[in-house]
Every structure is written in C-alpha cells, then in structure tokens.
Amino acid sequence: MDGAWGPLSRGAIQKAVAKWQGYKGRTDGSLAGNGVGTCKAVQNFARYYGNYKGPVDGIPGANTWNGFRDALKSKIPSPYSLYGAIGAYISNNMSRVGPPINNEYSWWHRRAQNTQNGFAIVWTAATGTHFLHGAIGNYIINNISRTGFPLTNEYAVPGGMAQKTQYMTIYWNKSTGAITTEAGPQSPLWQSIANLAKANIGKKGCEINSL
C-alpha cells in the first residue's frame, strides 16, 4: 500500500508534514481515517520541494513516499557551511555531488570540501574550482605534488575518462581500471628539459634528440 515505508516511517513523515505543510491529521503512522489527508499533504510537499511528478490523489504509493523522502532531504539544513567559490559550485551541482560532509578546509595551501557522493571540490586561485572523484580523483589526491591541481573536471574519452591537471592528463581505462598519464608542457619534467635546452642552445653536442 505504501511502498517501502512502514508505520514508523509514516509517523515521522506525518510529523514533518505537520511542521512544514500545515497537516492537522494523526501522526501515529496510521493511514486509517484521515490517511487520505496525510497522503495528499505528503504528495503536495514532495511536489513542491522534491522531484515528485505523480498525482495528488491521496493514494499512497512508493513514488509518493520516496518523493517525500527526497523533498525532506532538501529541507533538512546541513550542519556545514557553504561559501565562496566552492560553496557556489556545490550549491549549483547539488544533485550530482550531494551536500557537504565537512566544512571547507585547507589542502596543500589551497581550499577543498568533501560531499556526500564521494566528491572532493578543490579551489585554487590559479586553476579555479573543479571536482576530484573516483579512480582519477584518488590518483590526483595521492600524487598532487606530481600532477598539480585540476584544470578541468573529469570528462569522457573513448574507452574511459580523463582529467587535465597543471602538469599532465590522467586517463582511466573503463575495461581494465588502469590509470595512465601523459605529461603536459608545464610538467616539471618538460620544464627541466626546456630549461636544459635553453641553457645549451648553440653548444655542440648538446642536442636533445629524444626522451
């Protein structure tokens, strides 16, 4: 009759609806008597605050209660603060990254914040705001001094995903799970080679033919 929700869940829902929707019915988890009023209030709440697209007919179903659950999440204030560039990014991408699970903190003398769906949102003055997530994100986090900070978010490429950082592009192979990297022109390796080449331009025997 009510999808995955039992009497205790219904009771909590009724109390929340009474708080935010002006519901005046019973709050003991029962749908008897004024159950139709309960369900209509839930459906209205879910439609207004969540993504519920179903009817407001007082007939309880899984979509009704699950829509309310999603709407209720949006009404519960987070104990963590959102501000600045990272806060704006999380707010604008909440459906994907999820709400914050900590306050913004210093990371490698830059700023970062973690979210419920496993994202780390990172900001630097030089590179802006980007997310780290999954295998590529973990690789960058564990090798940040070598990869540098992200220049892009993760994006799809043939066979997997990729993400550009200050010093390289990191690739993830969907079939094998392997991580590979391709050094960019600003990487320490390439800069060392470039500096060596500049210092020895015109000197016989100092040509760099290959890596």
C-alpha positions in Angstrom: 0.0 0.0 0.0 2.8 2.4 0.8 5.8 1.1 -1.0 8.9 0.7 1.3 7.6 2.8 4.1 6.4 1.2 7.3 4.3 2.7 10.2 7.3 4.3 12.0 8.4 5.9 8.7 4.8 7.1 8.1 4.7 8.6 11.6 7.8 10.6 11.1 6.5 11.7 7.7 3.2 12.8 9.2 5.1 14.9 11.9 7.3 16.5 9.3 4.2 17.3 7.1 2.5 18.8 10.1 5.5 21.0 10.6 6.0 22.2 7.1 2.7 21.6 5.2 0.1 22.6 7.9 -1.2 19.0 8.2 -3.6 18.6 11.1 -4.2 14.9 11.0 -2.9 12.0 13.0 0.9 11.4 13.5 0.9 7.8 14.7 1.9 6.2 11.4 -1.7 5.1 10.6 -3.4 5.8 7.3 -6.8 5.0 8.7 -9.4 7.7 9.0 -7.6 10.7 7.7 -5.0 8.8 5.8 -6.1 10.4 2.6 -5.3 13.8 4.0 -1.9 12.6 5.2 -1.1 11.3 1.7 -2.3 14.4 -0.1 -0.2 16.6 2.2 2.8 14.3 1.5 2.2 14.5 -2.2 2.0 18.3 -2.2 5.1 18.5 -0.1 7.0 16.1 -2.4 5.9 18.0 -5.5 6.8 21.4 -4.1 10.2 20.6 -2.6 11.3 17.5 -4.4 11.0 15.9 -7.8 7.7 14.2 -7.3 5.6 14.3 -10.6 2.8 12.0 -9.6 -0.8 12.7 -8.8 -2.1 14.4 -5.7 -4.9 11.9 -5.1 -4.4 10.7 -1.6 -3.5 7.2 -2.8 -0.1 6.3 -1.2 2.5 4.5 -3.3 6.2 4.1 -3.4 6.7 7.1 -5.6 4.7 9.3 -3.2 6.8 8.3 -0.1 10.1 8.3 -2.0 9.3 11.7 -3.5 8.7 12.9 0.0 11.9 11.4 1.2 13.9 13.3 -1.4 12.0 16.5 -0.6 12.6 16.1 3.1 16.4 15.9 2.4 16.2 19.3 0.8 14.5 20.7 3.8 17.0 19.5 6.4 19.6 22.1 7.0 23.2 21.0 6.6 25.4 21.5 9.7 28.2 22.5 7.3 28.8 25.9 5.7 28.8 26.7 2.0 30.5 29.9 1.0 32.8 31.3 -1.7 33.6 29.6 -5.0 33.5 26.0 -3.5 30.1 26.7 -1.8 28.7 28.1 -5.1 29.9 25.1 -7.0 28.3 22.6 -4.6 25.1 24.6 -4.5 24.9 24.7 -8.3 25.7 20.9 -8.6 24.0 19.5 -5.5 22.1 16.9 -7.4 25.3 15.4 -8.6 27.9 15.9 -5.9 25.5 15.8 -2.9 25.5 18.0 0.2 28.8 18.8 2.1 30.0 16.4 4.7 32.5 18.8 6.3 33.4 22.4 6.2 35.8 23.9 3.8 39.4 23.2 4.8 43.0 24.0 3.8 44.6 21.4 1.5 48.1 21.9 0.1 47.7 25.5 1.0 44.6 25.7 -1.2 40.9 25.1 -0.4 38.8 21.9 -0.5 35.5 20.5 0.7 34.1 16.9 0.5 30.5 16.0 -0.4 28.2 13.1 0.3 28.5 11.5 -3.1 32.3 11.0 -2.8 33.4 14.2 -4.5 36.2 16.5 -3.3 35.7 20.0 -4.6 39.0 21.9 -4.9 39.7 25.5 -5.5 42.9 27.4 -6.3 43.4 31.0 -7.4 45.3 29.7 -10.5 43.0 26.9 -11.6 39.5 27.8 -10.3 37.1 25.3 -8.9 36.9 21.6 -10.0 36.0 18.3 -8.6 38.0 15.1 -7.9 36.1 11.8 -7.9 36.7 8.1 -8.4 39.9 6.5 -9.6 41.3 9.6 -11.3 40.4 11.8 -8.4 42.1 9.4 -6.0 45.2 9.3 -8.2 45.4 13.1 -8.2 44.9 13.3 -4.4 47.7 10.8 -3.8 50.1 12.4 -6.3 49.2 16.0 -6.1 52.8 17.2 -5.9 53.5 15.5 -9.3 50.2 16.1 -11.1 49.4 19.6 -9.9 45.9 20.8 -9.3 43.0 20.0 -11.7 42.4 22.3 -14.7 39.2 20.5 -15.7 36.6 18.2 -14.2 36.7 14.6 -15.2 35.3 14.1 -18.8 34.6 11.1 -21.1 37.1 9.9 -23.6 37.0 6.8 -25.8 37.3 3.8 -23.5 37.1 5.6 -20.3 37.6 9.0 -18.6 40.2 11.7 -18.4 41.1 14.8 -16.4 43.6 17.5 -17.1 45.8 18.9 -14.3 48.5 21.6 -14.2 51.2 19.1 -15.2 49.6 16.2 -17.0 46.5 14.5 -18.3 45.3 11.4 -16.3 43.4 8.7 -18.1 41.3 5.9 -16.6 40.6 2.8 -18.7 37.0 1.6 -18.1 37.8 -2.0 -19.1 40.9 -2.6 -17.1 40.7 0.1 -14.4 44.2 1.1 -15.3 45.4 4.7 -14.8 47.9 6.2 -17.3 49.3 9.7 -17.5 50.6 12.0 -20.3 52.9 14.8 -19.2 51.9 18.2 -20.3 54.1 21.2 -21.3 54.1 22.7 -17.8 55.2 19.5 -16.0 58.4 19.6 -14.0 59.9 17.0 -16.5 59.2 19.1 -19.5 60.3 22.3 -17.8 63.6 20.7 -16.9 64.1 19.7 -20.5 63.2 23.1 -21.8 65.5 24.9 -19.3 68.3 22.5 -20.2 67.7 23.1 -23.9 67.7 26.9 -23.5 70.9 26.8 -21.5 72.7 24.9 -24.2 71.3 26.4 -27.4 74.2 26.5 -29.9 76.5 24.3 -27.9 77.8 21.5 -29.9 77.0 18.0 -28.7 74.1 19.2 -26.5 71.2 18.5 -28.9 68.2 16.7 -27.3 67.0 14.2 -29.9 64.6 12.1 -27.9 63.3 11.3 -24.4 
